[in-house]
Amino acid sequence: MLAKLQTFFGKEICELLSQYGFVKVRQKGSHVMMQKRTDETTITIPVPNHKQLKSGTLSSIVRQSQLERLIFKVE
């Protein structure tokens, strides 16, 4: 069973992604584009800068980031 994800604000997700090498490259409206470059590829993730992200949106960010799901779980 997958671990339950914590509730996050968009700003908190941006800060968390920053800790793992992502940088803010631009913002259009309420969406912040976070990006991480590796030798093989560039990962770009749109993060809605909303007060509370929906669980499906957060799951998508977790999948796209290629980070471990445990980083985003409830403790």
ChimeraX commands (.cxc) that place a marker at each C-alpha (Angstrom):
marker #1 position 0.00,0.00,0.00 radius 0.5
marker #1 position 1.25,3.48,-0.83 radius 0.5
marker #1 position 2.00,5.87,2.01 radius 0.5
marker #1 position -0.56,8.62,2.50 radius 0.5
marker #1 position 0.72,11.95,1.23 radius 0.5
marker #1 position 0.86,14.99,3.46 radius 0.5
marker #1 position -1.20,18.08,2.60 radius 0.5
marker #1 position 1.01,20.76,1.03 radius 0.5
marker #1 position 0.76,24.35,-0.13 radius 0.5
marker #1 position 2.28,25.07,-3.54 radius 0.5
marker #1 position 4.99,27.21,-1.92 radius 0.5
marker #1 position 5.97,24.30,0.36 radius 0.5
marker #1 position 6.34,21.96,-2.62 radius 0.5
marker #1 position 8.59,24.49,-4.38 radius 0.5
marker #1 position 10.77,24.72,-1.24 radius 0.5
marker #1 position 10.91,20.92,-0.93 radius 0.5
marker #1 position 11.83,20.48,-4.59 radius 0.5
marker #1 position 14.54,23.14,-4.17 radius 0.5
marker #1 position 16.16,20.99,-1.49 radius 0.5
marker #1 position 16.53,18.22,-4.10 radius 0.5
marker #1 position 18.14,20.29,-6.84 radius 0.5
marker #1 position 15.13,21.85,-8.58 radius 0.5
marker #1 position 15.20,25.57,-9.37 radius 0.5
marker #1 position 12.41,27.99,-10.19 radius 0.5
marker #1 position 12.77,28.89,-13.87 radius 0.5
marker #1 position 9.64,30.96,-14.40 radius 0.5
marker #1 position 6.14,31.70,-13.22 radius 0.5
marker #1 position 3.04,32.34,-15.28 radius 0.5
marker #1 position -0.05,33.22,-13.33 radius 0.5
marker #1 position -0.42,30.88,-10.39 radius 0.5
marker #1 position 1.88,28.17,-11.78 radius 0.5
marker #1 position 5.58,28.01,-10.90 radius 0.5
marker #1 position 7.82,25.99,-13.23 radius 0.5
marker #1 position 10.47,24.06,-11.31 radius 0.5
marker #1 position 13.31,22.45,-13.25 radius 0.5
marker #1 position 16.20,20.06,-12.58 radius 0.5
marker #1 position 18.88,19.30,-15.15 radius 0.5
marker #1 position 20.74,16.01,-15.13 radius 0.5
marker #1 position 23.29,14.57,-17.55 radius 0.5
marker #1 position 20.60,12.54,-19.33 radius 0.5
marker #1 position 17.55,14.80,-19.23 radius 0.5
marker #1 position 15.81,17.88,-17.87 radius 0.5
marker #1 position 12.84,17.43,-15.52 radius 0.5
marker #1 position 10.30,20.26,-15.59 radius 0.5
marker #1 position 7.39,20.30,-13.15 radius 0.5
marker #1 position 4.54,22.84,-13.08 radius 0.5
marker #1 position 3.54,23.54,-9.48 radius 0.5
marker #1 position 0.26,25.36,-8.83 radius 0.5
marker #1 position 0.92,28.06,-6.25 radius 0.5
marker #1 position -2.34,27.34,-4.41 radius 0.5
marker #1 position -3.04,27.21,-0.70 radius 0.5
marker #1 position -3.76,23.48,-0.73 radius 0.5
marker #1 position -2.86,21.08,-3.52 radius 0.5
marker #1 position -5.33,18.34,-4.44 radius 0.5
marker #1 position -4.13,14.80,-3.85 radius 0.5
marker #1 position -4.09,13.96,-7.58 radius 0.5
marker #1 position -1.99,17.04,-8.34 radius 0.5
marker #1 position 0.45,16.15,-5.57 radius 0.5
marker #1 position 0.68,12.55,-6.82 radius 0.5
marker #1 position 1.49,13.84,-10.29 radius 0.5
marker #1 position 4.24,16.10,-8.91 radius 0.5
marker #1 position 5.71,13.16,-6.96 radius 0.5
marker #1 position 5.72,10.97,-10.09 radius 0.5
marker #1 position 7.22,13.65,-12.33 radius 0.5
marker #1 position 9.92,14.62,-9.81 radius 0.5
marker #1 position 11.28,11.06,-9.72 radius 0.5
marker #1 position 11.89,11.53,-5.99 radius 0.5
marker #1 position 10.95,8.92,-3.42 radius 0.5
marker #1 position 7.32,9.08,-2.35 radius 0.5
marker #1 position 8.40,8.88,1.31 radius 0.5
marker #1 position 9.67,12.48,1.09 radius 0.5
marker #1 position 6.05,13.61,0.67 radius 0.5
marker #1 position 4.36,11.28,3.19 radius 0.5
marker #1 position 2.60,12.00,6.44 radius 0.5
marker #1 position 4.79,11.27,9.46 radius 0.5
marker link #1:1,2 radius 0.2
marker link #1:2,3 radius 0.2
marker link #1:3,4 radius 0.2
marker link #1:4,5 radius 0.2
marker link #1:5,6 radius 0.2
marker link #1:6,7 radius 0.2
marker link #1:7,8 radius 0.2
marker link #1:8,9 radius 0.2
marker link #1:9,10 radius 0.2
marker link #1:10,11 radius 0.2
marker link #1:11,12 radius 0.2
marker link #1:12,13 radius 0.2
marker link #1:13,14 radius 0.2
marker link #1:14,15 radius 0.2
marker link #1:15,16 radius 0.2
marker link #1:16,17 radius 0.2
marker link #1:17,18 radius 0.2
marker link #1:18,19 radius 0.2
marker link #1:19,20 radius 0.2
marker link #1:20,21 radius 0.2
marker link #1:21,22 radius 0.2
marker link #1:22,23 radius 0.2
marker link #1:23,24 radius 0.2
marker link #1:24,25 radius 0.2
marker link #1:25,26 radius 0.2
marker link #1:26,27 radius 0.2
marker link #1:27,28 radius 0.2
marker link #1:28,29 radius 0.2
marker link #1:29,30 radius 0.2
marker link #1:30,31 radius 0.2
marker link #1:31,32 radius 0.2
marker link #1:32,33 radius 0.2
marker link #1:33,34 radius 0.2
marker link #1:34,35 radius 0.2
marker link #1:35,36 radius 0.2
marker link #1:36,37 radius 0.2
marker link #1:37,38 radius 0.2
marker link #1:38,39 radius 0.2
marker link #1:39,40 radius 0.2
marker link #1:40,41 radius 0.2
marker link #1:41,42 radius 0.2
marker link #1:42,43 radius 0.2
marker link #1:43,44 radius 0.2
marker link #1:44,45 radius 0.2
marker link #1:45,46 radius 0.2
marker link #1:46,47 radius 0.2
marker link #1:47,48 radius 0.2
marker link #1:48,49 radius 0.2
marker link #1:49,50 radius 0.2
marker link #1:50,51 radius 0.2
marker link #1:51,52 radius 0.2
marker link #1:52,53 radius 0.2
marker link #1:53,54 radius 0.2
marker link #1:54,55 radius 0.2
marker link #1:55,56 radius 0.2
marker link #1:56,57 radius 0.2
marker link #1:57,58 radius 0.2
marker link #1:58,59 radius 0.2
marker link #1:59,60 radius 0.2
marker link #1:60,61 radius 0.2
marker link #1:61,62 radius 0.2
marker link #1:62,63 radius 0.2
marker link #1:63,64 radius 0.2
marker link #1:64,65 radius 0.2
marker link #1:65,66 radius 0.2
marker link #1:66,67 radius 0.2
marker link #1:67,68 radius 0.2
marker link #1:68,69 radius 0.2
marker link #1:69,70 radius 0.2
marker link #1:70,71 radius 0.2
marker link #1:71,72 radius 0.2
marker link #1:72,73 radius 0.2
marker link #1:73,74 radius 0.2
marker link #1:74,75 radius 0.2
view
